[in-house]
Amino acid sequence: MGRIERAPDWILKYKERIEKGAITVEDILEAENRIRAEPIKISSVTRAISTMGYPITGLRRGKKAETEVKEEKKDVEVGAEPGRIERGPSWLQNYREGIEKKTITVEGILEAESRIRAKPIKMATVARAINTAGYPLTGLQKGRKVEAEVKKEKPVEKREVAERIERGPGWLQKYRERIEKGTITAEDILEAENRIRKVPIKRITVTRAINAMGYPLTGLRRGRKEEAEVKKEKPVEKREEAEIIERGPGWLRKYRERIEKKTITVEDILEAENKIRAEPIKISSVTRAINTMGYPLTGLRRGEKEEVKKVEKPKKAGMAEVYASSIGKLSEATESRFNAIKKSWEKDLDKSLPNDYFVNILLALAKLVEHGKTLAPAK
């Protein structure tokens, strides 16, 4: 069996005008060559129209008028119906009735002809002959008859609703139903295609193809489906209250409550994520994610909590209170003596001395005395 040719994607945008006879082969050629890097030939256009199942008759410049005259001309032949024009090769006339009533297929004609011919013909020869005879291939190919019958049986509720044009590249058509239902994402399509392709495609190729098909990308990206579902399911108690926008990456959402309560730190999140990830992330990734979510980092770093806590300023204490822990409990007499000596120093220096500062001076003097030295100026 010969191979049934499939119409190329680029010809589909001219489908409606071809059906109405409002465009010619030459118009399509000119339109395509304006947008292509490498121009195509007129034969490419005619082949594309033929594989689509439409006859070329009346789609050539200068031949439209000629075709109209021929159609108006009535050839009344013996045994022929009035106004019927015998077109196409003579061997095809045997199947004319079956073609008109759609009771025979291209494959049926091919089999019948190949049985009686010395040299078998190809499927393309039969398809071209039918087109030349002026009949469309619609409903004359196996596998498409059932489809045509289903379409015929399907009730048309509103005649005003135009039949949907199959847009987008051919490889994307197998995902159409799931795209319409929103049960597949752009990433799923990318993974599925790259498993079967020799040369992998990029995500942008998939998104552009979905747009070309006429569907929005809303709800077709991973990580955004959950967000859309949450927004949809969330009841609005008060219309006056603005809806909380779910910001930040999806993986950070599970820590949201603890981030709000400040019961988790950046370092805790980093450790938790790196335990479950194949490739570890950096601490900067966590801090950026928290900022994107709209929370400040204050109080979310280890060791920072103690620094952030307000340290109470100690009350001014005497020597006994400040140094009791290091030199033991001091008597009142010792403290009075200390204060008296400090006052005399303050009088001589004409400045006040803090207790801890003066104690250090006394300790330094004691160390000098221990080594037999004094603060007397050198001679």
Buried (B, 14 or more C-beta within 10 A) or exposed (E): EBEBBEBEBBBBEBBEBBEEEEBBBBBBBEBBEEEEEEEBEEEBBBBBBBBBBBBBBBBBEEBBEEBEEEEEEEEEEEEEEEEEEEBBEEBBEEBBEBBEEBEBBBBBBBEBBBEEEEEEBEBBBBBBBBBBBBBBBBBBBEEBBEEBEEEEEEEEEEEEEEEEEEBBEEBBBEBBEBBEEEEBBBBBBBEBBBEEEEEEBEEEBBBEBBEEBEBEBEBBBEEBBEBBEEEEEEEEEEEEEEEEEBBBEEBBBEBBEBBEEEEBBBBBBBEBBEEEEEEEBEEEBBBEBBEEBEBEBEEBBEEBEEEEEEEEEEEEEBBBBBBEEEEEEBEEEEBEEBBEEBEEBEEEEEEEBEBEEBBEEBEEEEEEEEEEEEEEEEE
